[in-house]
Amino acid sequence: MLTVPEAAQLVGRNPETIRRWIRSGRLTARKVGTQHVIEEADLDDAFDDDDMLPVPWPRVMADGRPMPNVVAAIRRSRQGR
């Protein structure tokens, strides 16, 4: 079981984002006292990368090479990879 701040740190998001996911129903959580607690499996389901929208710009560069996935590169750099 994870608290909201622990879940936020685990997925590299702001705690308010996690709370917003709970309010919208994207993330299942239980209330224990005044705190929400989240099962790690539920967090994994909510943070599935397949839910991301496609990049709205061209997918190839001017020379024909595929465009690098900038969003994924930024995410990896924030995770220290």
Backbone hydrogen bonds in HBPLUS format (Angstrom, degrees):
<---DONOR---> <-ACCEPTOR-->    atom                        ^
c    i                          cat <-CA-CA->   ^        H-A-AA   ^      H-
h    n   atom  resd res      DA  || num        DHA   H-A  angle D-A-AA Bond
n    s   type  num  typ     dist DA aas  dist angle  dist       angle   num
A0002-LEU N   A0038-ILE O   2.76 MM  36  5.01 154.6  1.82 139.9 148.9     1
A0038-ILE N   A0002-LEU O   2.75 MM  36  5.01 156.8  1.80 143.8 152.0     2
A0007-ALA N   A0003-THR O   2.90 MM   4  6.11 162.0  1.94 156.4 161.5     3
A0008-ALA N   A0004-VAL O   2.90 MM   4  6.08 160.6  1.94 154.5 160.0     4
A0009-GLN N   A0005-PRO O   3.00 MM   4  6.17 158.4  2.05 145.3 150.6     5
A0010-LEU N   A0006-GLU O   2.99 MM   4  6.16 153.2  2.06 144.9 152.5     6
A0011-VAL N   A0007-ALA O   3.12 MM   4  6.40 152.2  2.20 151.0 156.4     7
A0012-GLY N   A0008-ALA O   2.87 MM   4  5.76 112.8  2.33 138.4 154.8     8
A0013-ARG N   A0008-ALA O   2.89 MM   5  4.84 156.4  1.94 142.5 145.3     9
A0012-GLY N   A0009-GLN O   3.37 MM   3  4.99 149.5  2.47  91.0  99.7    10
A0017-THR N   A0014-ASN O   2.88 MM   3  5.27 132.3  2.11 110.1 123.1    11
A0018-ILE N   A0014-ASN O   3.34 MM   4  6.84 151.7  2.42 150.0 157.6    12
A0019-ARG N   A0015-PRO O   2.99 MM   4  6.35 158.8  2.04 150.7 156.5    13
A0020-ARG N   A0016-GLU O   2.87 MM   4  6.06 150.4  1.96 142.3 150.6    14
A0021-TRP N   A0017-THR O   2.91 MM   4  6.22 153.1  1.98 148.4 155.4    15
A0022-ILE N   A0018-ILE O   3.01 MM   4  6.33 149.5  2.10 146.6 154.9    16
A0023-ARG N   A0019-ARG O   2.91 MM   4  6.22 164.1  1.93 152.1 155.8    17
A0024-SER N   A0020-ARG O   2.91 MM   4  6.08 153.7  1.98 148.5 155.7    18
A0026-ARG N   A0021-TRP O   2.93 MM   5  4.97 119.4  2.31 152.1 157.4    19
A0027-LEU N   A0021-TRP O   3.15 MM   6  5.28 152.4  2.23 119.0 115.7    20
A0025-GLY N   A0022-ILE O   3.17 MM   3  5.21 146.0  2.29  99.6 109.6    21
A0030-ARG N   A0037-VAL O   2.95 MM   7  5.36 162.0  1.98 154.2 158.2    22
A0037-VAL N   A0030-ARG O   2.70 MM   7  5.36 154.5  1.76 157.0 165.8    23
A0032-VAL N   A0035-GLN O   2.77 MM   3  5.41 164.6  1.80 167.0 170.7    24
A0035-GLN N   A0032-VAL O   3.15 MM   3  5.41 157.2  2.20 131.4 127.7    25
A0042-ASP N   A0039-GLU O   3.09 MM   3  5.27 120.9  2.45 100.1 114.3    26
A0043-LEU N   A0039-GLU O   3.10 MM   4  6.48 151.3  2.19 149.6 158.0    27
A0044-ASP N   A0040-GLU O   2.98 MM   4  6.28 155.7  2.04 148.6 154.7    28
A0045-ASP N   A0041-ALA O   3.04 MM   4  6.32 153.6  2.11 144.2 150.9    29
A0046-ALA N   A0042-ASP O   3.00 MM   4  6.24 155.8  2.06 146.9 153.1    30
A0047-PHE N   A0043-LEU O   2.96 MM   4  6.06 143.6  2.09 147.4 157.1    31
A0051-ASP N   A0048-ASP O   3.15 MM   3  5.96 170.6  2.16 123.5 126.5    32
A0052-MET N   A0049-ASP O   3.21 MM   3  5.76 169.3  2.23 117.4 119.6    33
A0067-MET N   A0059-ARG O   2.84 MM   8  5.13 170.0  1.85 130.4 128.6    34
A0061-MET N   A0065-ARG O   2.75 MM   4  5.46 168.5  1.76 168.9 171.8    35
A0064-GLY N   A0061-MET O   2.90 MM   3  5.30 164.9  1.92 119.9 123.1    36
A0073-ALA N   A0069-ASN O   3.11 MM   4  6.37 153.5  2.18 145.9 153.9    37
A0074-ILE N   A0070-VAL O   2.93 MM   4  6.18 157.9  1.98 153.5 158.6    38
A0075-ARG N   A0071-VAL O   3.01 MM   4  6.23 160.7  2.04 148.8 154.3    39
A0076-ARG N   A0072-ALA O   2.90 MM   4  6.13 161.1  1.94 149.1 154.0    40
A0077-SER N   A0073-ALA O   2.97 MM   4  6.17 154.6  2.04 144.1 151.2    41
A0078-ARG N   A0074-ILE O   2.98 MM   4  6.22 149.9  2.07 148.2 156.2    42
A0079-GLN N   A0075-ARG O   3.09 MM   4  6.35 134.4  2.31 140.6 152.8    43
A0079-GLN N   A0076-ARG O   3.14 MM   3  5.07 130.2  2.40  92.8 106.3    44
A0081-ARG N   A0076-ARG O   2.99 MM   5  5.31 165.2  2.02 156.8 152.3    45
A0080-GLY N   A0077-SER O   3.22 MM   3  5.08 156.7  2.28  96.8 103.7    46
